[in-house]
C-alpha cells in the first residue's frame, strides 16, 4: 500500500475507534512520526493530509526543514532533546512534545526568551514508572503546571506519554486512563501559561486503545511509512 493508502486506512480506523468510544473523530489529530523517512516521503504524508509531522532527531529535522519537507503542516519535535541542541529546535517547531525533565524545561524557557518568543510544549510523563525512561511523574507534572507562570518563555499545551511495550491489545488502557485523569486534573486548574488542548498518546500498535481512553493526538510512524530499517 502507498503512504496515501495507509493514511486513508488509518483515518478509517481512527474514526471507528472514536465512534465506538462515543467521541467525535474530529477531536483526534494524526501526527506522522517521520523519523528515518526522507523529505520526499514526508511530503507524500503531508499531501495525504496528516495533521502534523513529528520529528525525533534534531539533525533530521534541520535537514528536512531546509528541503521544505514539512511545508503546509505544523511541525512537532517528539524525540529526546538534549539541552545543547535546544537552540536548533526552539522557534523552529510549533510544539515540543517531549519536555521530560526540569533541566530541559529551563533550557527551552531561556532559549525562547532570548529569541523573544513563547515556545509551546507538552510535558512527557513516565506513566509506567519505567526506570530506563525519562519523563516526569504525575506528581511532578502537577507541580510544574502550578508554577508554569515562572517560565514566561513557554506555554504548556498538554501532556505526552509512551507507555510500556504491551504484550496484548488492551494492556496499556490503564496507563492511558491515568494520563487522561492527570490531563483533566491539570486542565481544571487556572494556571498562568497553561492551556491544555493536547493529550498525545497512542502509536501504531495501540492508538485505538488510546483513542478509547481520551487521546487527542496519536503519533504514528510504522502504520504510515512501513517498518523502519535500522543499521
C-alpha positions as CSV (number, residue, x, y, z in Angstrom):
1,X,0.0,0.0,0.0
2,X,1.1,3.6,-0.7
3,X,1.6,6.2,2.0
4,X,-1.7,7.8,1.0
5,X,-3.5,4.5,1.2
6,X,-2.0,3.8,4.6
7,X,-3.2,7.2,5.9
8,X,-6.7,6.6,4.5
9,X,-6.8,3.2,6.3
10,X,-5.6,4.9,9.5
11,X,-8.3,7.6,9.2
12,X,-10.9,4.9,8.9
13,X,-9.6,3.1,12.0
14,X,-9.4,6.3,13.9
15,X,-12.9,7.2,13.1
16,X,-14.2,3.7,14.1
17,X,-12.3,3.9,17.4
18,X,-13.6,7.4,18.1
19,X,-17.3,6.5,17.4
20,X,-17.0,3.3,19.4
21,X,-15.9,5.5,22.4
22,X,-18.7,8.0,21.7
23,X,-16.3,10.6,20.6
24,X,-16.2,13.0,17.6
25,X,-13.4,11.8,15.3
26,X,-12.6,15.4,14.6
27,X,-11.3,15.6,18.1
28,X,-8.3,13.4,17.3
29,X,-5.3,14.5,15.3
30,X,-2.9,12.3,13.3
31,X,0.8,13.2,13.8
32,X,3.1,11.5,11.3
33,X,6.2,10.3,13.0
34,X,8.7,10.9,10.2
35,X,11.9,9.5,11.7
36,X,14.2,7.8,9.1
37,X,11.9,8.9,6.2
38,X,13.4,11.2,3.6
39,X,11.9,14.5,2.5
40,X,10.0,13.1,-0.4
41,X,8.2,10.5,1.7
42,X,7.4,13.2,4.3
43,X,5.9,15.3,1.5
44,X,3.7,12.4,0.5
45,X,2.3,12.2,4.0
46,X,1.7,15.9,4.0
47,X,-0.1,15.7,0.7
48,X,-2.2,12.9,2.1
49,X,-3.4,15.3,4.8
50,X,-1.8,14.2,8.1
51,X,-2.5,16.8,10.7
52,X,1.1,17.5,11.6
53,X,4.6,16.0,11.4
54,X,6.7,14.8,14.3
55,X,10.4,14.5,14.1
56,X,12.6,12.6,16.6
57,X,16.1,13.7,15.7
58,X,17.4,17.2,15.5
59,X,19.7,16.6,12.6
60,X,16.9,15.1,10.5
61,X,14.6,18.0,11.4
62,X,17.1,20.6,10.3
63,X,17.9,18.8,7.1
64,X,14.4,18.1,6.0
65,X,13.1,21.5,7.0
66,X,15.6,23.1,4.6
67,X,14.2,20.9,1.9
68,X,10.7,22.0,2.7
69,X,9.5,18.6,3.7
70,X,7.0,19.8,6.3
71,X,5.6,22.8,4.4
72,X,1.8,23.1,4.9
73,X,1.6,21.3,8.2
74,X,2.6,22.1,11.8
75,X,6.0,20.6,12.8
76,X,6.5,19.0,16.2
77,X,9.6,17.6,17.9
78,X,8.7,14.3,19.6
79,X,12.1,12.7,20.5
80,X,14.6,13.0,23.2
81,X,16.0,16.5,23.2
82,X,19.5,17.3,24.5
83,X,19.9,20.7,26.2
84,X,22.8,21.6,23.9
85,X,20.5,21.3,20.9
86,X,17.7,23.3,22.2
87,X,18.6,26.4,20.1
88,X,18.1,24.3,16.9
89,X,14.5,23.4,17.9
90,X,13.0,26.3,19.9
91,X,11.3,28.6,17.4
92,X,11.7,26.1,14.6
93,X,8.8,23.9,15.6
94,X,5.2,24.6,16.6
95,X,5.3,22.2,19.5
96,X,7.9,20.4,21.6
97,X,6.1,17.3,22.8
98,X,9.0,15.7,24.7
99,X,9.9,18.1,27.6
100,X,10.8,15.3,30.0
101,X,12.9,17.0,32.8
102,X,13.3,20.3,34.6
103,X,16.7,20.9,33.1
104,X,15.2,20.8,29.6
105,X,12.2,22.9,30.6
106,X,14.6,25.6,31.9
107,X,16.8,25.5,28.8
108,X,13.7,25.8,26.5
109,X,12.5,28.7,28.5
110,X,15.8,30.5,28.4
111,X,16.2,30.0,24.6
112,X,12.7,31.2,23.9
113,X,13.2,34.4,26.0
114,X,16.5,35.1,24.1
115,X,14.6,34.7,20.8
116,X,11.7,36.9,22.0
117,X,9.0,34.2,21.7
118,X,7.0,31.7,23.7
119,X,7.5,28.1,22.8
120,X,4.5,25.7,23.1
121,X,5.4,22.5,24.9
122,X,3.9,19.3,26.3
123,X,5.2,17.6,29.4
124,X,6.3,14.0,28.8
125,X,5.1,11.7,31.6
126,X,6.7,8.5,32.6
127,X,3.3,7.0,33.2
128,X,4.6,3.4,33.5
129,X,7.3,4.5,36.1
130,X,9.9,2.7,34.0
131,X,13.4,3.4,35.4
132,X,15.1,3.3,31.9
133,X,12.8,6.0,30.6
134,X,12.8,9.8,31.1
135,X,9.8,11.8,31.9
136,X,8.0,13.4,34.8
137,X,6.0,11.6,37.4
138,X,2.3,12.7,37.6
139,X,3.1,14.4,40.9
140,X,5.9,16.3,39.3
141,X,3.8,17.3,36.3
142,X,1.2,18.8,38.7
143,X,3.9,20.8,40.5
144,X,5.3,22.1,37.2
145,X,1.9,23.1,35.8
146,X,1.2,25.0,39.1
147,X,4.3,27.1,38.6
148,X,4.3,27.4,34.8
149,X,3.9,31.2,35.3
150,X,7.6,31.2,36.4
151,X,8.6,30.2,32.9
152,X,7.4,33.1,30.6
153,X,9.2,31.6,27.6
154,X,7.0,28.5,27.5
155,X,3.3,27.8,27.0
156,X,2.1,24.5,28.4
157,X,-0.4,22.9,26.0
158,X,-0.8,19.4,27.3
159,X,0.8,16.1,28.1
160,X,2.5,13.3,26.2
161,X,3.3,9.7,27.1
162,X,4.9,6.5,25.8
163,X,3.5,3.7,28.0
164,X,5.3,0.3,28.4
165,X,5.5,-2.0,25.5
166,X,2.3,-4.1,25.7
167,X,2.1,-7.8,25.1
168,X,-1.5,-7.8,24.0
169,X,-4.2,-5.4,23.0
170,X,-5.7,-3.5,25.9
171,X,-2.7,-3.8,28.2
172,X,-2.0,-0.1,28.0
173,X,-5.5,1.1,28.7
174,X,-4.8,1.5,32.4
175,X,-1.9,3.9,31.6
176,X,-3.9,5.8,29.0
177,X,-6.7,6.2,31.6
178,X,-4.1,7.5,34.2
179,X,-2.9,10.0,31.6
180,X,-6.5,11.2,30.9
181,X,-7.1,11.7,34.6
182,X,-3.9,13.7,35.0
183,X,-4.7,15.8,31.9
184,X,-8.2,16.6,33.2
185,X,-6.8,17.4,36.7
186,X,-4.4,20.0,35.3
187,X,-6.9,21.3,32.8
188,X,-9.4,22.0,35.6
189,X,-7.0,24.5,37.2
190,X,-6.4,28.1,36.3
191,X,-2.7,28.3,35.9
192,X,-0.7,31.0,34.1
193,X,1.0,29.8,30.9
194,X,-1.2,26.7,30.8
195,X,-4.0,25.9,28.3
196,X,-4.5,22.2,28.0
197,X,-5.5,21.2,24.5
198,X,-3.4,18.2,23.6
199,X,-3.2,14.7,25.1
200,X,-0.6,13.0,22.9
201,X,-0.7,9.2,23.4
202,X,-1.0,6.2,21.2
203,X,1.2,4.8,18.4
204,X,0.9,2.3,15.6
205,X,0.2,-0.7,17.8
206,X,-2.1,0.8,20.4
207,X,-3.7,4.0,19.1
208,X,-7.2,2.6,19.1
209,X,-7.0,1.9,22.8
210,X,-5.5,5.4,23.3
211,X,-8.4,7.0,21.5
212,X,-10.9,5.0,23.6
213,X,-9.2,6.5,26.7
214,X,-9.2,10.1,25.6
215,X,-6.2,10.7,23.4
216,X,-6.5,13.9,21.3
217,X,-3.4,13.1,19.2
218,X,-1.8,9.9,18.0
219,X,1.8,9.7,16.8
220,X,2.1,7.1,14.0
221,X,5.2,6.1,12.0
222,X,5.2,2.4,11.0
223,X,1.5,2.3,10.1
224,X,2.1,5.2,7.7
225,X,5.6,4.6,6.3
226,X,6.1,0.9,6.9
227,X,8.8,-0.7,9.2
228,X,11.9,1.3,9.8
229,X,15.2,-0.3,8.7
230,X,17.9,0.4,11.3
231,X,21.6,0.0,10.6
